Amino acid sequence: RRVLFRSQRIPGSLIKSYGGMAGIVNLSMDGGQPVHTKIILEGIDLTNPQNGQTDLSNIPAELMQQLYLGRTPNLYYGSGSFDGVVHIRPIINRFSLKISAGSYGYQSRSAGYTWSFPRTKLNVQFGENMSVGNYPVTQDHSTITRQNNKFSESYISGQLHFQKNQQQLLKGLFFSTDQDRGIPGNLFWPSPRANRENNINLIGLQYVYLMKRGHVRLHGYQRYSDENYKNPDLDKNSRHQVNVSGVKMNGHQKFKDYFELNGVIDLKKESIKSSDVGGQNRNTIATGVQASIKLADWLHFQPGYRTDLLGDFLENTYDLTSSISLLTLGKFTMSFGTGFHAPTFNDLYWRADSYSEGNPDLNIERNQYQNIRWENNFDTITNFSLEYRQRYSHNLITWSSDENYTWTPKNIDESERKNMIMSFSLPTVFGGLSISGHITRTIAIDINTKKTLQYVPESSANILIDYKRENLALEFQGNYTGQRTYQRFDEIYESVDLTLNGFFDIDVGLHHISSLWTHQLTLHLIIQNIMDQNTDFFPDYPEPKRRIKLGIELGF
């Protein structure tokens, strides 16, 4: 599933998929909610302010070079970042044509080319992904075909890097995608004729000025989406046009060998025209500062403070990180701080109907966290780390029904999450073999009910094995998702606790490289869920089982 390969490699990450290629894909950290983790593409926030989430199925994997977890997220990104910020670095050097096909009618075509000049680099990529998508699933001890999983997408992207001189750099990004997908619904409430058309446009321009002891970066950006959902069986036809534009300036200055300063000013405007929430606007003005103090070669402190004026909300957050480096004993890092998440447009302004209504009186969700981390590279033989993360969140927004069975959002939930994470990386075991992975143990409690948070696995793990030799590359990835608890109403509408079994999802990729005249020819074979296991994250949104993809790529 597109970006799953890469995102599952981030320690503490959790992928929540709603089934098949047409389903929504969310990423969360440390057992939290997707609205508390930011996804950033080359500095552009991909969050949809209507629901506070990022659907990763909107981003083609062909554009991605690297995913990594950012540090000190609260300073730079404010609302909705207290669980972490995942950065996507797009590919800038691509010279290839690629065609793929696979199970359930999957087809993919993409091309990319980079023009390089003495001070300029220009990259253009475009492609199409599509799938018939219908696949067999088991329901009530019989096999049925899950319908309305079609997916089609066309996209184009462009990047510009211009180095005016040794001090000035200009970077630009453009991305546009058009998607049309079926919305199959869940097993017990299918929607065989529903579909969603979606257009997303991203534009970003960065100017970087390098100084002798620091830099200044000015970044202007825009995210626009136009989504149209139709379900003739329910006589539903909704449209949502969402626009986010802003300017961010951040800088770094080293005053002394022992003192550095980072600062950020963020101006942003969010707006929506929607058949469900009407026309709404929200402006954000934020400023933050972080100092880096070196008391000794082995001891550092980083205090930070940020203020956000977000519509009618005013919020101040802080963080403090300290690190101790003890040579052969490794590096110890300790941090604590606060974060927040403002209500979304849906939470505040959803128009009243027979079943639901927004709540304009909602308050901000707030979070406090503490992290302790030890890492050691053992003389570059391996990278190993242990990390303990603890978070307490209150004022969490939950949609619940009142005495009239109308669903409304309220600030009623509190939670506490504790994570123990072990990560390791063996860059070279021997002869082209490398191994990396992580294991996470999570305790996530709803303080009000004293029960485990729903759909949070008690344990998860990921292992990646890469083997490269001459013209052959083998990639093995195993991802384990542990038991999850959830609640459901029984025949008399009483809430009952149920448990979903854990699963181990194994994907294998085999890549063979050869020459075709003066060009490089690569053959790809990818088998997803090779063990043909049940990998459903949610009980009513089944995933397809084993899938096979074959591809050929010609490098220029």
C-alpha positions as CSV (number, residue, x, y, z in Angstrom):
1,R,0.0,0.0,0.0
2,R,1.9,2.9,-1.4
3,V,3.7,4.6,1.5
4,L,3.3,1.8,4.1
5,F,6.7,0.3,3.4
6,R,8.5,3.5,4.4
7,S,6.3,4.9,7.2
8,Q,6.3,1.6,9.2
9,R,10.0,1.9,9.6
10,I,9.7,4.9,11.9
11,P,10.0,3.8,15.6
12,G,6.7,4.2,17.4
13,S,4.6,4.7,14.2
14,L,1.3,3.1,13.7
15,I,-0.5,2.7,10.3
16,K,-4.3,2.7,10.4
17,S,-5.7,1.5,7.0
18,Y,-9.4,1.3,6.1
19,G,-9.0,-1.5,3.6
20,G,-7.7,-1.9,0.0
21,M,-6.1,0.7,-2.3
22,A,-9.2,2.9,-2.1
23,G,-9.2,3.1,1.7
24,I,-8.0,6.0,3.8
25,V,-4.5,5.5,5.4
26,N,-3.6,7.4,8.5
27,L,-0.3,7.5,10.5
28,S,-0.1,8.1,14.3
29,M,2.6,7.9,16.8
30,D,2.9,6.2,20.2
31,G,-0.7,5.0,20.3
32,G,-2.1,8.4,19.7
33,Q,-4.6,9.8,17.3
34,P,-3.7,10.8,13.7
35,V,-4.8,14.4,14.4
36,H,-1.9,14.7,16.8
37,T,0.9,13.8,14.2
38,K,1.9,16.2,11.4
39,I,2.9,15.0,7.9
40,I,5.2,17.5,6.2
41,L,6.2,17.4,2.5
42,E,9.3,19.6,1.8
43,G,8.1,22.0,4.5
44,I,4.4,22.0,3.4
45,D,1.9,20.8,6.1
46,L,-0.4,18.2,4.5
47,T,-3.0,18.4,7.2
48,N,-6.5,18.9,6.1
49,P,-7.9,21.5,8.6
50,Q,-11.5,20.2,8.0
51,N,-10.8,17.0,9.9
52,G,-7.2,17.5,11.2
53,Q,-5.9,14.5,9.4
54,T,-3.5,13.6,6.6
55,D,-4.6,10.8,4.2
56,L,-1.3,9.1,3.1
57,S,-3.0,7.4,0.2
58,N,-3.0,10.9,-1.5
59,I,0.8,10.8,-1.8
60,P,2.3,8.5,-4.5
61,A,5.2,6.5,-3.2
62,E,7.1,7.2,-6.4
63,L,7.7,10.8,-5.2
64,M,9.3,9.8,-1.9
65,Q,13.0,9.5,-1.2
66,Q,13.0,9.4,2.6
67,L,10.7,9.7,5.6
68,Y,12.1,10.7,9.0
69,L,10.8,11.9,12.4
70,G,11.5,15.5,13.2
71,R,12.8,16.8,16.5
72,T,11.3,19.7,18.6
73,P,8.0,19.6,16.6
74,N,6.1,22.0,18.8
75,L,8.5,24.9,18.1
76,Y,8.0,24.8,14.3
77,Y,4.5,23.4,13.8
78,G,2.2,24.2,16.8
79,S,-1.3,22.7,16.8
80,G,-1.5,19.0,16.1
81,S,2.2,18.2,16.4
82,F,2.6,17.1,20.0
83,D,3.0,13.4,19.1
84,G,5.5,14.1,16.4
85,V,6.2,15.4,12.9
86,V,7.0,13.1,10.0
87,H,8.9,14.7,7.2
88,I,8.7,13.5,3.6
89,R,11.7,14.3,1.5
90,P,10.8,14.1,-2.2
91,I,13.1,12.6,-4.9
92,I,15.1,15.2,-6.8
93,N,17.4,13.0,-8.8
94,R,15.3,10.7,-11.0
95,F,16.0,9.7,-14.6
96,S,13.7,6.8,-15.3
97,L,10.5,5.4,-16.9
98,K,8.6,2.8,-14.9
99,I,5.6,0.5,-15.6
100,S,4.0,-1.9,-13.1
101,A,1.1,-4.3,-12.9
102,G,-0.3,-6.6,-10.2
103,S,-3.1,-8.3,-8.4
104,Y,-6.7,-7.0,-8.4
105,G,-6.2,-5.0,-11.6
106,Y,-3.4,-2.8,-10.3
107,Q,-1.5,-0.7,-12.9
108,S,1.1,2.0,-12.5
109,R,3.0,4.2,-15.0
110,S,5.4,6.9,-14.0
111,A,8.3,8.9,-15.4
112,G,10.8,11.3,-14.0
113,Y,13.7,13.4,-15.4
114,T,16.1,15.8,-13.9
115,W,17.9,18.6,-15.7
116,S,21.2,19.6,-14.1
117,F,23.0,22.9,-14.8
118,P,26.0,24.5,-13.0
119,R,23.8,26.3,-10.5
120,T,20.3,24.9,-11.2
121,K,18.6,21.5,-10.9
122,L,15.0,21.0,-12.2
123,N,13.1,17.8,-11.7
124,V,9.7,16.8,-13.2
125,Q,7.8,13.6,-12.4
126,F,4.3,12.4,-13.5
127,G,2.4,9.2,-13.5
128,E,-0.8,7.3,-13.1
129,N,-1.9,4.6,-10.6
130,M,-5.1,2.6,-10.9
131,S,-6.7,-0.5,-9.6
132,V,-10.0,-2.3,-10.1
133,G,-9.5,-3.2,-6.4
134,N,-12.3,-5.7,-5.7
135,Y,-11.0,-8.6,-3.7
136,P,-12.4,-11.7,-1.8
137,V,-13.0,-11.4,2.0
138,T,-14.6,-13.7,4.6
139,Q,-17.9,-12.8,6.2
140,D,-20.0,-15.1,8.4
141,H,-17.9,-18.1,7.4
142,S,-18.4,-17.5,3.7
143,T,-16.4,-15.8,1.0
144,I,-17.7,-12.7,-0.7
145,T,-16.2,-10.1,-3.0
146,R,-15.7,-6.7,-1.5
147,Q,-17.1,-4.3,-4.1
148,N,-16.5,-0.7,-5.1
149,N,-12.7,-0.6,-4.4
150,K,-11.8,1.1,-7.7
151,F,-9.0,3.7,-7.5
152,S,-7.5,5.9,-10.2
153,E,-5.0,8.7,-9.8
154,S,-2.9,11.0,-12.0
155,Y,-0.2,13.3,-10.7
156,I,2.5,15.6,-11.6
157,S,5.3,17.2,-9.6
158,G,8.1,19.6,-10.2
159,Q,11.1,20.7,-8.1
160,L,13.6,23.5,-8.6
161,H,16.9,24.1,-6.8
162,F,18.8,27.3,-7.8
163,Q,22.1,28.2,-6.1
164,K,22.6,31.9,-6.8
165,N,25.9,31.9,-5.0
166,Q,27.5,30.4,-1.9
167,Q,25.1,32.3,0.3
168,Q,21.7,32.2,-1.4
169,L,19.6,29.2,-2.4
170,L,16.1,29.1,-3.9
171,K,14.0,26.0,-3.7
172,G,10.5,25.4,-5.2
173,L,8.0,22.6,-5.2
174,F,4.8,22.0,-7.1
175,F,2.5,18.9,-6.8
176,S,-0.9,18.2,-8.2
177,T,-3.0,15.0,-8.1
178,D,-6.5,14.1,-9.2
179,Q,-8.1,11.0,-7.7
180,D,-11.3,9.1,-8.2
181,R,-12.0,6.2,-5.8
182,G,-14.9,4.1,-4.7
183,I,-16.0,4.2,-1.1
184,P,-17.0,0.6,-0.2
185,G,-18.1,1.3,3.4
186,N,-17.7,-1.3,6.0
187,L,-18.9,-4.9,5.9
188,F,-22.1,-4.3,7.7
189,W,-23.0,-1.0,6.1
190,P,-21.7,-1.3,2.5
191,S,-21.9,1.6,0.0
192,P,-21.7,-0.1,-3.4
193,R,-22.2,3.1,-5.4
194,A,-20.5,5.8,-3.4
195,N,-17.4,7.5,-4.7
196,R,-15.1,10.4,-4.0
197,E,-13.3,12.7,-6.4
198,N,-10.4,14.7,-5.0
199,N,-7.9,17.2,-6.3
200,I,-5.0,18.4,-4.3
201,N,-2.5,21.1,-5.2
202,L,0.7,22.0,-3.3
203,I,3.0,25.0,-4.0
204,G,6.0,26.0,-2.0
205,L,8.9,28.4,-2.5
206,Q,11.8,28.7,-0.1
207,Y,14.6,31.3,0.0
208,V,17.6,30.5,2.1
209,Y,20.3,32.9,3.0
210,L,23.5,31.5,4.6
211,M,25.6,33.6,6.9
212,K,28.9,32.9,8.5
213,R,27.4,31.7,11.8
214,G,23.8,30.9,10.8
215,H,21.0,31.2,8.2
216,V,17.6,32.7,7.5
217,R,14.9,30.8,5.7
218,L,11.7,32.4,4.2
219,H,9.0,29.9,3.1
220,G,5.7,30.7,1.3
221,Y,3.3,27.8,0.7
222,Q,-0.2,26.9,-0.3
223,R,-2.3,23.7,0.0
224,Y,-5.6,23.5,-1.8
225,S,-8.0,20.6,-2.1
226,D,-11.4,20.1,-3.7
227,E,-13.3,17.0,-2.6
228,N,-16.6,15.8,-3.9
229,Y,-18.4,12.8,-2.3
230,K,-21.4,11.2,-3.8
231,N,-23.6,8.4,-2.6
232,P,-26.9,8.0,-4.6
233,D,-28.2,5.4,-2.3
234,L,-28.3,7.9,0.5
235,D,-29.0,10.9,-1.8
236,K,-25.8,12.4,-0.6
237,N,-23.7,14.9,-2.6
238,S,-21.2,16.9,-0.6
239,R,-18.3,19.2,-1.7
240,H,-15.5,20.5,0.4
241,Q,-13.0,23.1,-0.9
242,V,-10.2,23.7,1.6
243,N,-7.4,26.2,1.2
244,V,-4.3,26.8,3.5
245,S,-1.8,29.4,2.7
246,G,1.0,30.9,4.7
247,V,4.4,32.4,5.2
248,K,7.0,31.1,7.6
249,M,10.3,32.6,8.5
250,N,12.8,30.8,10.7
251,G,16.4,31.4,11.4
252,H,19.5,30.1,13.2
253,Q,22.3,32.1,14.7
254,K,25.4,30.9,16.5
255,F,26.6,33.8,18.8
256,K,29.3,31.9,20.7
257,D,30.7,28.4,20.6
258,Y,28.4,27.7,23.6
259,F,25.3,29.6,22.6
260,E,22.9,29.3,19.6
261,L,19.5,30.6,18.9
262,N,16.6,29.4,16.7
263,G,13.5,31.4,16.0
264,V,10.3,31.1,13.9
265,I,7.5,33.4,12.8
266,D,4.5,31.6,11.3
267,L,1.5,33.4,9.6
268,K,-1.2,31.1,8.2
269,K,-4.8,31.4,6.9
270,E,-7.1,28.4,6.7
271,S,-10.5,28.6,4.9
272,I,-13.2,26.2,3.8
273,K,-16.3,26.2,1.6
274,S,-18.3,23.1,2.4
275,S,-21.8,21.8,2.0
276,D,-21.5,20.4,5.5
277,V,-19.7,23.2,7.5
278,G,-20.4,26.2,5.3
279,G,-17.9,29.0,4.7
280,Q,-15.3,29.3,7.5
281,N,-11.9,31.1,8.0
282,R,-9.2,30.9,10.6
283,N,-6.0,32.8,10.9
284,T,-2.9,31.8,12.8
285,I,-0.1,34.1,14.1
286,A,2.7,32.2,15.9
287,T,6.2,32.9,17.1
288,G,8.7,30.7,18.8
289,V,12.2,30.7,20.1
290,Q,14.7,28.0,21.1
291,A,18.1,28.4,22.7
292,S,21.0,25.9,22.5
293,I,23.4,26.2,25.5
294,K,26.6,24.2,25.6
295,L,27.8,24.1,29.2
296,A,30.5,21.6,28.4
297,D,31.5,19.3,25.5
298,W,29.4,16.6,27.0
299,L,26.4,18.7,28.3
300,H,23.8,20.6,26.3
301,F,20.5,22.3,27.1
302,Q,17.8,23.4,24.7
303,P,14.9,25.4,26.2
304,G,12.1,26.5,23.8
305,Y,8.9,28.5,24.0
306,R,6.1,29.2,21.5
307,T,2.9,31.3,21.4
308,D,0.0,30.6,19.0
309,L,-2.9,33.0,18.3
310,L,-5.1,30.6,16.3
311,G,-8.5,32.2,15.6
312,D,-10.2,32.7,19.0
313,F,-7.6,30.5,20.8
314,L,-4.4,31.6,22.5
315,E,-2.0,28.9,23.5
316,N,1.6,29.0,25.0
317,T,3.7,25.9,24.8
318,Y,7.3,25.1,26.0
319,D,9.8,22.3,25.9
320,L,13.2,21.6,27.4
321,T,15.7,19.1,26.1
322,S,19.0,18.2,27.8
323,S,21.7,15.8,26.5
324,I,24.7,14.2,28.0
325,S,27.4,12.5,25.8
326,L,29.6,10.0,27.7
327,L,31.9,8.7,25.0
328,T,31.8,4.9,25.0
329,L,28.7,4.9,27.3
330,G,26.7,6.7,24.6
331,K,24.4,9.6,24.6
332,F,21.5,10.3,27.1
333,T,18.7,12.7,26.1
334,M,15.9,13.9,28.3
335,S,13.1,16.2,27.3
336,F,9.7,17.4,28.6
337,G,7.2,19.9,27.5
338,T,3.7,20.7,26.4
339,G,1.7,20.7,23.2
340,F,-1.9,21.3,21.9
341,H,-4.4,20.6,19.2
342,A,-7.1,23.1,18.2
343,P,-10.6,21.9,17.2
344,T,-11.1,21.2,13.5
345,F,-13.6,22.9,11.2
346,N,-15.8,19.7,11.4
347,D,-15.7,19.8,15.2
348,L,-16.7,23.4,15.5
349,Y,-19.1,24.0,12.6
350,W,-20.7,20.8,11.4
351,R,-24.2,21.8,10.4
352,A,-27.0,20.4,12.5
353,D,-29.0,17.5,11.0
354,S,-31.0,14.6,12.4
355,Y,-27.8,12.7,13.5
356,S,-25.0,15.2,14.3
357,E,-24.0,18.7,15.1
358,G,-20.8,20.6,15.6
359,N,-19.9,22.4,18.9
360,P,-18.5,26.0,18.6
361,D,-17.8,26.0,22.4
362,L,-15.0,23.4,22.2
363,N,-11.7,24.0,24.0
364,I,-8.2,23.2,22.9
365,E,-6.8,19.7,23.5
366,R,-3.7,19.8,25.7
367,N,-0.7,17.4,26.2
368,Q,2.2,17.1,28.5
369,Y,5.1,14.7,27.7
370,Q,8.4,13.4,29.0
371,N,11.0,11.4,27.0
372,I,14.2,9.7,28.0
373,R,16.5,8.2,25.3
374,W,19.8,6.4,25.3
375,E,21.7,5.7,22.1
376,N,25.1,4.3,21.2
377,N,26.8,3.5,17.9
378,F,29.4,1.2,19.4
379,D,32.3,2.6,17.4
380,T,30.1,2.7,14.2
381,I,29.5,-1.0,14.3
382,T,25.8,-0.6,15.0
383,N,23.2,2.0,16.1
384,F,21.2,1.0,19.1
385,S,18.8,3.0,21.2
386,L,16.3,2.6,24.0
387,E,13.6,5.3,24.6
388,Y,10.8,5.8,27.1
389,R,8.0,8.1,26.2
390,Q,5.2,9.2,28.5
391,R,2.2,11.5,27.5
392,Y,-0.7,12.8,29.4
393,S,-3.5,14.4,27.4
394,H,-6.7,16.1,28.5
395,N,-9.6,17.9,27.0
396,L,-9.5,15.3,24.2
397,I,-12.4,15.8,21.8
398,T,-14.8,12.9,21.3
399,W,-18.0,12.7,19.3
400,S,-20.7,11.1,21.5
401,S,-24.5,10.9,21.4
402,D,-26.8,12.7,23.7
403,E,-30.2,11.8,25.0
404,N,-31.7,12.6,21.6
405,Y,-29.1,10.3,19.8
406,T,-27.5,13.3,18.2
407,W,-23.7,13.0,17.9
408,T,-21.7,16.1,19.0
409,P,-18.1,16.7,19.9
410,K,-17.2,17.3,23.5
411,N,-14.0,17.8,25.5
412,I,-14.5,14.8,27.8
413,D,-11.6,12.4,27.4
414,E,-8.3,12.1,29.2
415,S,-5.6,9.6,28.4
416,E,-2.1,8.5,29.5
417,R,0.3,6.7,27.2
418,K,3.6,5.0,28.0
419,N,5.9,3.6,25.3
420,M,9.1,1.7,25.6
421,I,10.9,1.6,22.2
422,M,14.0,-0.3,21.2
423,S,15.6,0.5,17.9
424,F,18.7,-1.0,16.2
425,S,20.5,-0.7,12.9
426,L,23.3,-2.9,11.5
427,P,24.5,-0.9,8.4
428,T,26.7,-3.8,7.1
429,V,26.5,-7.2,8.7
430,F,28.6,-8.8,5.9
431,G,28.8,-8.8,2.1
432,G,26.0,-6.4,1.3
433,L,23.6,-7.5,4.1
434,S,22.1,-4.8,6.4
435,I,19.4,-5.2,9.1
436,S,17.4,-2.6,11.0
437,G,14.2,-2.6,13.1
438,H,12.4,-1.5,16.2
439,I,10.1,-3.0,18.9
440,T,7.5,-0.9,20.8
441,R,5.6,-1.8,23.9
442,T,2.6,0.5,24.6
443,I,0.4,1.0,27.6
444,A,-2.4,3.4,26.7
445,I,-5.2,4.1,29.2
446,D,-8.5,6.1,29.0
447,I,-8.4,7.7,32.4
448,N,-12.1,8.1,32.6
449,T,-13.0,4.5,32.0
450,K,-9.7,2.9,33.2
451,K,-9.7,0.9,30.0
452,T,-7.1,0.5,27.3
453,L,-7.5,3.0,24.4
454,Q,-9.4,1.5,21.5
455,Y,-7.4,0.1,18.5
456,V,-4.0,0.7,20.2
457,P,-1.8,-2.4,19.9
458,E,-0.1,-3.5,23.1
459,S,3.1,-4.2,21.1
460,S,4.4,-3.6,17.6
461,A,7.6,-4.3,15.7
462,N,9.2,-3.9,12.4
463,I,12.3,-5.5,10.8
464,L,13.9,-4.6,7.5
465,I,16.6,-6.8,5.9
466,D,18.4,-5.6,2.8
467,Y,20.8,-7.7,0.7
468,K,22.6,-6.3,-2.3
469,R,25.1,-8.2,-4.4
470,E,26.3,-7.2,-7.8
471,N,23.2,-6.8,-9.9
472,L,20.7,-8.2,-7.4
473,A,18.8,-6.6,-4.5
474,L,16.5,-8.4,-2.0
475,E,14.3,-6.5,0.5
476,F,12.5,-8.2,3.3
477,Q,10.2,-6.3,5.6
478,G,8.2,-7.8,8.5
479,N,5.7,-5.7,10.4
480,Y,4.0,-7.0,13.6
481,T,0.8,-5.4,15.0
482,G,-0.3,-6.7,18.4
483,Q,-3.7,-7.2,20.0
484,R,-6.1,-4.3,20.0
485,T,-9.2,-3.8,22.0
486,Y,-12.4,-2.1,20.9
487,Q,-16.0,-1.7,21.9
488,R,-19.2,-2.6,20.1
489,F,-22.9,-2.6,21.0
490,D,-24.6,-5.9,21.4
491,E,-28.2,-6.9,20.6
492,I,-29.6,-4.8,23.5
493,Y,-27.3,-1.9,22.7
494,E,-25.0,-2.5,25.7
495,S,-21.4,-1.7,25.1
496,V,-19.1,-4.8,25.1
497,D,-15.3,-5.1,25.0
498,L,-13.8,-7.2,22.2
499,T,-10.3,-8.0,21.1
500,L,-8.6,-8.2,17.7
501,N,-5.8,-10.7,17.3
502,G,-2.4,-9.5,16.4
503,F,-0.9,-10.2,12.9
504,F,2.5,-10.3,11.2
505,D,2.6,-8.8,7.8
506,I,5.6,-9.8,5.6
507,D,6.5,-8.1,2.3
508,V,9.3,-9.2,0.0
509,G,10.9,-7.3,-2.9
510,L,13.3,-8.7,-5.5
511,H,15.1,-6.3,-7.9
512,H,17.4,-7.3,-10.7
513,I,19.6,-4.8,-12.5
514,S,21.0,-5.2,-16.0
515,S,22.1,-3.1,-19.0
516,L,20.1,-2.3,-22.1
517,W,22.5,-0.6,-24.5
518,T,23.7,2.4,-22.5
519,H,20.8,2.4,-20.1
520,Q,20.1,0.6,-16.8
521,L,17.2,-1.8,-16.8
522,T,15.6,-2.9,-13.5
523,L,13.1,-5.7,-13.0
524,H,10.9,-5.5,-9.9
525,L,9.0,-8.3,-8.1
526,I,7.1,-7.3,-5.0
527,I,5.0,-9.7,-2.9
528,Q,2.9,-8.1,-0.2
529,N,1.5,-10.1,2.7
530,I,3.4,-13.1,1.4
531,M,2.1,-15.4,4.2
532,D,-1.5,-14.6,3.1
533,Q,-2.5,-13.5,6.6
534,N,-5.4,-11.6,7.9
535,T,-4.0,-8.1,8.3
536,D,-7.2,-6.1,9.0
537,F,-6.5,-3.2,11.4
538,F,-10.2,-2.5,11.9
539,P,-12.7,-5.4,12.2
540,D,-15.2,-4.1,9.6
541,Y,-12.6,-2.9,7.0
542,P,-10.9,-6.0,5.6
543,E,-7.6,-5.8,3.8
544,P,-6.8,-7.8,0.7
545,K,-4.5,-10.8,1.3
546,R,-1.5,-11.7,-0.8
547,R,-0.7,-9.3,-3.6
548,I,1.9,-9.6,-6.3
549,K,3.3,-6.7,-8.4
550,L,5.7,-6.9,-11.4
551,G,7.5,-3.9,-12.7
552,I,10.1,-2.8,-15.2
553,E,12.1,0.4,-14.9
554,L,14.4,2.0,-17.5
555,G,17.0,4.4,-16.3
556,F,18.3,7.2,-18.6
